[in-house]
Amino acid sequence: MTACRGCGAAFPAGLPTPDRCGDCPPRPCPDCGEVDGSDEHCSCWISLDGMAMADIKGLLACADLSVERRS
């Protein structure tokens, strides 16, 4: 087992150790100061729900990130 660094919640061994998880209490965002939690996110978060894959790739490219489809 591994534990969340934010709250100590247990996760199965073999998974990466998360800094925060859905069990962590809300906290102030270090960037904007608004409340950031698992149910409500600060304005730094951008929802990708319903966004086309090409638009997601473009958004990530702006941050020098990429996404690959696995076959």
C-alpha positions as CSV (number, residue, x, y, z in Angstrom):
1,M,0.0,0.0,0.0
2,T,1.0,3.6,-0.6
3,A,-0.4,6.7,1.1
4,C,-1.6,10.1,-0.3
5,R,0.9,12.8,0.6
6,G,-2.0,15.2,1.2
7,C,-4.2,13.2,3.7
8,G,-2.7,9.7,4.1
9,A,-5.5,7.8,2.3
10,A,-4.3,4.3,1.3
11,F,-3.9,3.3,-2.3
12,P,-2.9,-0.1,-3.8
13,A,0.8,-0.7,-4.1
14,G,2.2,-0.2,-7.6
15,L,0.3,3.1,-8.2
16,P,2.2,6.4,-8.1
17,T,2.0,8.2,-4.8
18,P,-0.5,11.1,-5.2
19,D,0.2,14.5,-3.8
20,R,-3.6,15.0,-3.4
21,C,-6.6,12.8,-3.8
22,G,-10.4,12.9,-3.6
23,D,-10.3,12.3,0.2
24,C,-8.1,15.4,0.8
25,P,-9.8,18.4,2.4
26,P,-10.1,21.6,0.4
27,R,-7.2,24.0,0.7
28,P,-6.2,27.4,-0.7
29,C,-4.6,27.2,-4.2
30,P,-0.9,28.1,-4.0
31,D,-1.3,30.1,-7.3
32,C,-4.5,32.1,-6.9
33,G,-5.5,31.7,-3.3
34,E,-9.1,30.4,-4.0
35,V,-10.4,27.2,-2.5
36,D,-9.3,24.1,-4.3
37,G,-10.8,20.7,-3.4
38,S,-12.1,17.5,-5.0
39,D,-15.7,18.9,-5.3
40,E,-14.9,22.5,-6.1
41,H,-11.9,23.8,-8.0
42,C,-10.3,27.2,-8.1
43,S,-10.3,29.2,-11.3
44,C,-6.8,27.9,-12.3
45,W,-8.5,24.6,-13.4
46,I,-9.7,24.2,-16.9
47,S,-12.4,21.6,-17.6
48,L,-11.7,19.5,-20.7
49,D,-15.2,17.8,-20.5
50,G,-16.8,17.8,-24.0
51,M,-13.8,19.4,-25.6
52,A,-12.6,17.9,-29.0
53,M,-9.4,16.0,-28.9
54,A,-7.8,18.5,-31.4
55,D,-8.6,21.3,-29.0
56,I,-7.2,19.5,-26.0
57,K,-4.0,18.8,-28.0
58,G,-3.8,22.5,-28.9
59,L,-4.3,23.5,-25.2
60,L,-1.6,21.1,-24.1
61,A,0.8,22.2,-26.9
62,C,0.6,25.8,-25.5
63,A,2.1,24.4,-22.3
64,D,4.7,22.4,-24.2
65,L,2.9,19.1,-23.3
66,S,1.4,16.5,-25.6
67,V,-1.0,13.6,-25.6
68,E,-0.6,10.4,-27.5
69,R,-3.3,7.8,-28.3
70,R,-2.2,4.3,-27.3
71,S,-3.0,1.5,-29.8
